[in-house]
Amino acid sequence: MPDVTRFFHPVLSSRKLRDKPVRVELAGRAYALFRDARGRPAALADACPHRLAPLSSGRVTRDGQLECPYHGWLFDTDGRGRSRHQPDLKKCDARSFQVIERFDYLWLAARDTPLSAFPDFAPQGYDFNGAFSMLFRAPLHVVLDNFSEDEHTPFVHTRLGWDSTQMGDIEFEAHNFDDRTEVRYRAPQRRSYLMPLLLLRNGDFFHNQWVTRFDPVRTDFTITWTSPTGQQRPFTNRPTIFFVPETADTTRLHVFSFGLLHDARLSPLLPLVRRASLVLSWFEVRDDARFIPLVAHTPYSMKGMRLGKYDKPLIHHRKLLERLYFAQGDATSPPAPAKVPEAANG
């Protein structure tokens, strides 16, 4: 898979990186994350330049250096390395990467990626409900396809959206742009025991609008409800999902949940609504994660598939994946294999 570290990707919850190094994967490459003596996060290629042992299996010394588990070579946060047995040995450095900590997560990028490239996804005026991650055992294109249409809603999900008897009431539109897609659905909200927790009523309409971008691959969902007469219900759910390819066959979703309460009189209920919103998002994503292995074999090319109107975004996404995310031109075949970067600088 092509290197995608010119973008900032969420790779690990901040609370999971403590005293020991942690291995993460991004686009088929492994990285060793650790914290220095002051608690600042850092990342190195997870291969000691000596004999390619995984640095993530080592330990962090008291002075904040990462020690290789094989021969004890030491590396600082910039990747500068040295051999304890041969202090004068040259070219002992490991490739280092940039790590920043935002929204309770660690975000990885190449050293020369500017901070201005950090994705602007936090909606103004919304409260941050929290975040979670979930592993999908399928390639990036399969997982992205799944989150690019709601036609599967009545069959894969049981809470948000409509049921199979209401499929004739769906309103749908999709628009393709040079850098994104925009999709809108409107349909009756099915009955659910969670509806009162989101301040909803029977007969309400479910609205799901989203924008999918590729810097990196992410979708900003805006989920709202209205009464049969069009009145806005008090709460809007605003999750953003980052689709992070770990390997050619697995994709990890990192979900950041935001919420907005429209009626200040209901503020005492806000903690409950925010918690319900985060839990609901987790269950909805979990439904997809359980189903996705059944279609994990879906080919990259759409040749031979009988696509419908709801699949309009999927076709355009192939082009944007190639041109914007993988920085390649051909959208008819999978990204070409890339050489594994060298463990040492220079």
Rosetta blueprint (number, residue, H / E / L):
1 M L
2 P L
3 D L
4 V L
5 T L
6 R L
7 F L
8 F L
9 H E
10 P E
11 V E
12 L E
13 S E
14 S H
15 R H
16 K H
17 L L
18 R L
19 D L
20 K L
21 P L
22 V E
23 R E
24 V E
25 E E
26 L E
27 A L
28 G L
29 R E
30 A E
31 Y E
32 A E
33 L E
34 F E
35 R E
36 D L
37 A L
38 R L
39 G L
40 R L
41 P E
42 A E
43 A E
44 L E
45 A E
46 D L
47 A L
48 C L
49 P L
50 H L
51 R L
52 L L
53 A L
54 P L
55 L H
56 S H
57 S H
58 G L
59 R E
60 V E
61 T L
62 R L
63 D L
64 G L
65 Q L
66 L E
67 E E
68 C L
69 P L
70 Y L
71 H L
72 G L
73 W L
74 L E
75 F E
76 D L
77 T L
78 D L
79 G L
80 R L
81 G E
82 R E
83 S L
84 R L
85 H L
86 Q L
87 P L
88 D L
89 L L
90 K L
91 K L
92 C L
93 D L
94 A L
95 R L
96 S E
97 F E
98 Q E
99 V E
100 I E
101 E E
102 R E
103 F L
104 D L
105 Y E
106 L E
107 W E
108 L E
109 A E
110 A L
111 R L
112 D L
113 T L
114 P L
115 L H
116 S H
117 A H
118 F L
119 P L
120 D L
121 F L
122 A L
123 P L
124 Q L
125 G L
126 Y L
127 D E
128 F E
129 N E
130 G E
131 A E
132 F E
133 S E
134 M E
135 L E
136 F E
137 R L
138 A L
139 P L
140 L H
141 H H
142 V H
143 V H
144 L H
145 D H
146 N H
147 F L
148 S L
149 E L
150 D L
151 E L
152 H L
153 T H
154 P H
155 F H
156 V H
157 H L
158 T L
159 R L
160 L L
161 G L
162 W L
163 D L
164 S H
165 T H
166 Q H
167 M H
168 G H
169 D H
170 I L
171 E E
172 F E
173 E E
174 A E
175 H E
176 N E
177 F L
178 D L
179 D L
180 R L
181 T E
182 E E
183 V E
184 R E
185 Y E
186 R E
187 A E
188 P E
189 Q L
190 R L
191 R L
192 S L
193 Y L
194 L L
195 M H
196 P H
197 L H
198 L H
199 L L
200 L L
201 R L
202 N L
203 G L
204 D L
205 F E
206 F E
207 H E
208 N E
209 Q E
210 W E
211 V E
212 T E
213 R E
214 F E
215 D L
216 P L
217 V E
218 R E
219 T E
220 D E
221 F E
222 T E
223 I E
224 T E
225 W E
226 T E
227 S L
228 P L
229 T L
230 G L
231 Q L
232 Q E
233 R L
234 P L
235 F E
236 T E
237 N E
238 R E
239 P E
240 T E
241 I E
242 F E
243 F E
244 V E
245 P E
246 E L
247 T L
248 A L
249 D L
250 T L
251 T E
252 R E
253 L E
254 H E
255 V E
256 F E
257 S E
258 F E
259 G E
260 L E
261 L E
262 H L
263 D L
264 A H
265 R H
266 L H
267 S H
268 P H
269 L H
270 L H
271 P H
272 L H
273 V H
274 R H
275 R H
276 A H
277 S H
278 L H
279 V H
280 L H
281 S H
282 W H
283 F H
284 E H
285 V H
286 R H
287 D H
288 D H
289 A H
290 R H
291 F H
292 I H
293 P H
294 L H
295 V H
296 A L
297 H L
298 T L
299 P L
300 Y L
301 S L
302 M L
303 K L
304 G L
305 M L
306 R L
307 L L
308 G L
309 K H
310 Y H
311 D H
312 K H
313 P H
314 L H
315 I H
316 H H
317 H H
318 R H
319 K H
320 L H
321 L H
322 E H
323 R H
324 L H
325 Y H
326 F L
327 A L
328 Q L
329 G L
330 D L
331 A L
332 T L
333 S L
334 P L
335 P L
336 A L
337 P L
338 A L
339 K L
340 V L
341 P L
342 E L
343 A L
344 A L
345 N L
346 G L
